[in-house]
């Protein structure tokens, strides 16, 4: 049990005035596991990710991250940077003027000097195969490049696991192949939420389906 | 690399901090002018700065300048007829009278407004908004204000794209704006939708920032270098400033 990266038990969560979206959900992620999460629109996948990151407060249930119970903002703050969360819409994640600024934002938040942060940004760009993209302006990038840079902003924090929300949405075949190659190279554990079943089959070992507020093996 | 390092125009290679200072100084100076001649000299000075700020499409420049100054129409509709009535009347239009004082004030206001906006267009066109804001931060502008403007610049673009997509979606369904309730309602829906989506996006952006360890500090580049050629700009702006000040002081209206 202490080995789980994520461990959720009996989570009930939802929005006021509506029946709970997550209803007694339990989930555990082992140290080297990369799992897929599928389910129809509105079934609560994004809510589940919000609960994991401490962005949505569950009505009941226990969230354990890296073996420790996390319940309020203060206990989530130190672990968030260790969980590389990539949002569905890269525009939500890339808010800085240039790619280099965006990649440096995380490390700077963690107390790195400007020089160290710039070095991390360069290193991440190399990993992504985007050398020389530092000075590029965020809104000038193609959809595929934006997605890779959004992944990069998470990687710049040197996360222990990745959480990807619909990573292949709006990407063409080539961009998906590029993303896939990068993810394979990184070989990090984590959770991928996707409707793209062929993509999930190539990436993950285990697949869960979220229905009626609970997870079932798929 | 900042935009300043990529181009060769005189004003464009300037230190963004200097440009911010020039913008503030020049705008305030123009705003306090009291004579038409000085305001005209100011307008010429702004034109010079505008020409120095890089290659321009004069037609677009003029169009932008006039669009920003559209409010002057209201000044001209009201001020000549109402200011210091019944001063010296130069023209009668039925029950209305145009006064010399009102006319003078309208001209002064128009010249000053045009000069200030053209100057601001020169400075903002010479650098990127991001560099200017970083420069302003370095000069001590409040971090929150700079962060707000940075985010605004970034997401105006995104919301603009969203607006165009929605407009296209309306057009492909046969929407054709006319002067009727259906058009008004559709535009109201469009505006409302943009607002709601804007709020949603703001929440997601904040969540994304929190996930990367955001603690309220905004990180802005500060690696500016003041170069010898920047003295030329200081010299030019000081000359222009002295010129309009002297004209303003010697020719009381």
Interface residues (C-beta under 8 A of the other chain):
Chain A: X50 X53 X55 X77 X80 X81 X83 X85 X87 X89 X91 X92 X93 X95 X96 X97 X98 X101 X104 X105 X106 X108 X109 X110 X114 X117 X135 X138 X139 X153 X154 X157
Chain B: X1 X128 X130 X150 X151 X153 X154 X155 X157 X158 X201 X204 X205 X207 X208 X209 X210 X211 X212 X213 X214 X215 X217 X219 X221 X222 X223
